């Protein structure tokens, strides 16, 4: 065993440095679902800047120094506390915002988002056909995002205040 280690020392150092890099600086994650369609598709791989919001001790979740705060419109990855699945979501509200979603109409701090139809790109019909998805551009203040509506899915309703953290969709 020690003979193998001596002859593969360079490879072992590479693997160790790669592990440190992925836990402290940048990581890549496959997208587990189509919830971010049409912007990010299921199976895509996203590059994650692990220094976007804080500097962590490598191989841990211990924060050494905060570097920034999530902002509305940021796309983030995180582990679901419910089932341990890695998720990717867009932040729609920050602490203190009042948000509501009624009949597929997003409202943040009393300002309603507007939705404009998007012409499908050539070849997209087959991708969207199983769900009969409608592509839209959502605009709230100065931010625009491509979204999809699934007509057969019941619209979420409700309103709440974002206080403990950020709200994501």
C-alpha positions in Angstrom: 0.0 0.0 0.0 2.8 2.5 0.9 4.4 1.6 -2.4 1.2 2.6 -4.3 1.0 5.9 -2.3 4.6 6.8 -3.1 4.1 6.2 -6.8 0.8 8.1 -6.9 1.7 11.0 -4.6 1.0 13.6 -7.4 -2.4 12.2 -8.0 -3.3 12.1 -4.3 -2.2 15.8 -3.9 -4.4 16.7 -7.0 -7.4 14.9 -5.5 -6.9 16.7 -2.1 -6.5 20.1 -3.7 -9.6 19.5 -5.9 -11.6 18.6 -2.8 -10.4 21.8 -1.1 -11.2 23.8 -4.2 -14.8 22.4 -4.4 -15.6 23.1 -0.8 -14.0 26.5 -0.5 -13.9 28.3 -3.8 -16.1 26.9 -6.6 -18.2 23.8 -7.2 -20.3 22.4 -10.0 -23.7 20.9 -9.4 -26.1 19.0 -11.8 -29.6 20.6 -11.8 -31.9 18.0 -10.2 -35.3 19.2 -11.7 -36.9 21.4 -14.3 -38.1 24.0 -11.8 -35.9 26.7 -13.3 -37.0 26.0 -16.9 -36.5 27.7 -19.3 -33.4 29.4 -17.9 -31.8 26.2 -16.5 -32.7 22.8 -17.7 -32.8 19.5 -15.8 -29.5 17.8 -16.2 -27.5 21.1 -16.8 -24.5 21.5 -14.7 -24.0 24.9 -13.0 -20.8 26.4 -11.7 -21.2 27.7 -8.2 -19.2 30.5 -6.7 -18.7 29.4 -3.1 -17.2 32.8 -2.3 -20.3 34.8 -3.3 -21.7 35.3 0.2 -19.0 34.1 2.7 -15.6 32.6 3.1 -15.9 29.2 4.8 -13.3 26.9 6.4 -12.6 24.2 3.7 -14.4 20.9 4.2 -16.9 22.5 6.6 -19.8 24.9 6.7 -18.1 27.2 9.3 -18.1 30.8 8.1 -14.8 32.6 8.6 -15.9 35.9 7.1 -19.1 37.2 5.4 -18.5 38.6 1.9 -22.0 39.7 0.8 -25.7 39.2 1.1 -28.0 37.4 -1.3 -29.9 39.9 -3.5 -33.2 39.6 -5.3 -32.7 37.9 -8.7 -29.6 35.9 -7.6 -29.7 32.2 -8.4 -28.5 30.0 -5.4 -27.9 26.4 -4.7 -28.6 24.9 -1.2 -29.4 21.6 0.5 -33.1 21.2 1.4 -33.4 20.7 5.1 -36.5 18.6 4.6 -34.9 15.8 2.5 -31.2 16.6 1.9 -31.7 17.2 -1.8 -29.6 19.9 -3.5 -31.9 22.6 -4.9 -31.3 25.5 -7.3 -33.7 28.5 -7.0 -33.9 32.2 -7.9 -34.3 34.6 -4.9 -37.5 36.7 -5.3 -37.6 38.4 -1.9 -35.1 39.6 0.8 -35.7 40.1 4.5 -38.4 42.6 5.2 -40.2 42.2 1.8 -43.9 41.6 1.6 -44.6 39.0 -1.1 -47.7 37.5 -2.5 -48.6 35.0 -5.3 -52.2 35.0 -6.4 -53.4 33.5 -9.6 -49.8 33.2 -10.9 -49.3 37.0 -10.2 -46.3 37.8 -8.2 -46.4 41.0 -6.0 -43.5 42.3 -4.0 -43.9 45.2 -1.6 -47.2 46.1 -3.4 -45.5 46.2 -6.9 -47.0 43.7 -9.3 -44.8 41.8 -11.8 -45.7 42.1 -15.4 -45.7 39.1 -17.8 -45.1 39.2 -21.5 -45.5 36.2 -23.9 -42.3 34.9 -25.5 -42.2 33.4 -28.9 -40.8 29.9 -28.7 -37.5 29.3 -30.3 -37.2 26.9 -33.2 -37.2 23.3 -32.0 -38.6 24.2 -28.5 -42.1 22.9 -29.2 -41.1 19.3 -28.7 -39.4 20.2 -25.3 -42.5 22.0 -24.0 -45.2 19.7 -25.5 -45.7 17.3 -22.6 -46.5 20.1 -20.2 -48.1 22.6 -22.7 -45.8 25.2 -21.0 -46.3 28.9 -21.8 -43.1 30.9 -21.9 -43.2 34.3 -20.4 -40.9 37.2 -19.4 -41.5 38.3 -15.9 -40.5 41.9 -15.1 -40.5 43.4 -11.6 -39.0 46.8 -11.3 -35.8 46.7 -13.4 -35.3 42.9 -13.3 -36.5 40.6 -16.1 -36.5 36.8 -15.9 -37.7 34.1 -18.3 -40.2 31.9 -16.7 -42.7 29.2 -17.7 -46.3 28.7 -16.7 -47.8 25.3 -16.6 -51.6 25.9 -17.3 -52.7 22.6 -15.8 -51.0 23.2 -12.5 -53.0 25.0 -9.8 -51.8 28.5 -9.0 -50.2 29.1 -5.6 -51.9 31.6 -3.4 -51.0 33.4 -0.3 -49.0 36.3 1.0 -46.3 36.5 3.6 -43.5 38.7 4.9 -39.9 37.6 4.4 -38.2 38.0 7.7 -35.8 35.2 8.7 -34.2 34.9 5.3 -34.7 35.1 1.6 -37.6 33.7 -0.3 -37.1 31.6 -3.4 -39.1 30.2 -6.2 
